[in-house]
């Protein structure tokens, strides 16, 4: 998980370097403040979920972060010069979030499987008795 957290920090750094907010008098392009704030908040959410060990939530949040970045790009709110670096940083974050393991089988599942065979045996016993 430390790798994913450091990647989340990289996304935040990329957003900071992208100059979140208007760059009055600046020659470099900047993300609109509302886009930078939204993406930074979503990145913070991913980091918090990773730190708490909730991989399912972190994965969902990382995918939502990517969707938000893509929507911002497609709507023209991200300057062309920042699109590729922003997507690269977000994609690194998504890739660094471990896919949660499937839950172990429950006892009910084991019992249900055991009962399936027993039910068939009962049917056979009933048929034989006719």
C-alpha positions as CSV (number, residue, x, y, z in Angstrom):
1,X,0.0,0.0,0.0
2,X,2.8,2.5,0.5
3,X,3.4,2.5,-3.3
4,X,-0.2,3.5,-3.9
5,X,0.0,6.3,-1.3
6,X,3.1,7.6,-2.8
7,X,1.4,7.6,-6.2
8,X,-1.5,9.5,-4.8
9,X,1.0,12.1,-3.6
10,X,2.4,12.2,-7.1
11,X,-1.0,13.0,-8.5
12,X,-1.4,15.8,-5.9
13,X,2.1,17.1,-6.9
14,X,1.1,16.9,-10.6
15,X,-2.0,18.9,-9.8
16,X,0.0,21.5,-7.9
17,X,2.6,21.8,-10.7
18,X,-0.3,22.2,-13.1
19,X,-1.0,25.4,-11.3
20,X,-4.5,24.7,-9.9
21,X,-6.3,28.0,-10.2
22,X,-5.9,30.9,-12.4
23,X,-2.4,31.8,-13.2
24,X,-2.8,35.5,-13.4
25,X,0.3,36.9,-15.2
26,X,1.6,33.4,-15.6
27,X,2.7,32.1,-19.0
28,X,2.1,28.4,-18.2
29,X,-1.3,26.9,-18.5
30,X,-3.3,26.2,-15.3
31,X,-6.2,24.0,-14.3
32,X,-9.3,25.9,-13.3
33,X,-9.5,26.0,-9.6
34,X,-12.7,24.0,-9.3
35,X,-11.2,21.2,-11.4
36,X,-8.0,21.1,-9.4
37,X,-9.9,21.2,-6.1
38,X,-12.2,18.4,-7.2
39,X,-9.4,16.1,-8.4
40,X,-7.3,16.8,-5.3
41,X,-10.2,15.9,-3.0
42,X,-10.8,12.7,-4.9
43,X,-7.1,11.9,-4.6
44,X,-7.3,12.5,-0.9
45,X,-10.2,10.1,-0.6
46,X,-8.2,7.4,-2.4
47,X,-5.3,8.0,0.0
48,X,-7.6,7.8,3.1
49,X,-9.1,4.6,1.9
50,X,-5.7,3.0,1.2
51,X,-4.5,4.1,4.6
52,X,-7.5,2.5,6.3
53,X,-7.0,-0.7,4.4
54,X,-10.2,-0.5,2.4
55,X,-9.0,-1.6,-1.0
56,X,-12.4,-2.0,-2.5
57,X,-13.3,1.6,-1.7
58,X,-9.9,2.9,-2.8
59,X,-10.2,1.1,-6.1
60,X,-13.7,2.5,-6.7
61,X,-12.5,6.0,-5.7
62,X,-9.5,5.8,-8.0
63,X,-11.7,4.8,-10.9
64,X,-14.0,7.7,-10.1
65,X,-11.0,10.0,-10.0
66,X,-10.1,8.8,-13.5
67,X,-13.6,9.3,-14.8
68,X,-13.7,12.9,-13.3
69,X,-10.3,13.7,-15.0
70,X,-11.6,12.3,-18.3
71,X,-14.8,14.3,-18.1
72,X,-12.8,17.5,-17.3
73,X,-10.6,16.9,-20.3
74,X,-13.5,16.1,-22.6
75,X,-15.4,19.2,-21.5
76,X,-12.3,21.4,-22.4
77,X,-11.7,22.5,-18.8
78,X,-8.1,21.1,-18.8
79,X,-5.7,23.0,-21.0
80,X,-4.3,20.8,-23.8
81,X,-0.7,21.0,-22.4
82,X,-1.9,19.5,-19.1
83,X,-4.1,16.7,-20.5
84,X,-1.5,14.0,-21.0
85,X,0.5,14.6,-17.8
86,X,-2.8,14.7,-15.8
87,X,-4.1,11.4,-17.3
88,X,-0.7,9.8,-16.9
89,X,-0.6,10.7,-13.2
90,X,-4.2,9.5,-12.6
91,X,-3.6,6.3,-14.5
92,X,-0.5,5.6,-12.4
93,X,-2.6,6.0,-9.3
94,X,-5.3,3.7,-10.6
95,X,-2.7,1.1,-11.5
96,X,-1.1,1.3,-8.1
97,X,-4.2,0.5,-6.2
98,X,-4.3,-3.2,-5.5
99,X,-7.3,-5.1,-6.7
100,X,-9.1,-6.5,-3.6
101,X,-9.1,-10.2,-3.2
102,X,-12.5,-11.9,-3.5
103,X,-14.0,-12.7,-0.1
104,X,-13.4,-16.2,1.2
105,X,-16.3,-18.6,0.8
106,X,-18.8,-18.4,3.7
107,X,-19.9,-21.4,5.8
108,X,-23.4,-21.1,4.2
109,X,-21.9,-21.7,0.8
110,X,-20.1,-24.8,2.0
111,X,-23.3,-26.1,3.7
112,X,-25.4,-25.3,0.6
113,X,-23.1,-27.4,-1.5
114,X,-23.2,-30.2,0.9
115,X,-27.0,-30.1,1.0
116,X,-27.3,-30.3,-2.7
117,X,-26.0,-33.8,-2.8
118,X,-28.2,-34.8,0.2
119,X,-31.3,-33.6,-1.5
120,X,-30.6,-35.7,-4.5
121,X,-30.1,-38.7,-2.4
122,X,-33.5,-38.1,-0.7
123,X,-35.2,-37.9,-4.1
124,X,-33.6,-41.2,-5.1
125,X,-34.7,-42.8,-1.8
126,X,-38.3,-41.5,-2.4
127,X,-38.3,-42.9,-6.0
128,X,-37.1,-46.3,-4.8
129,X,-39.9,-46.5,-2.3
130,X,-42.7,-46.2,-4.8
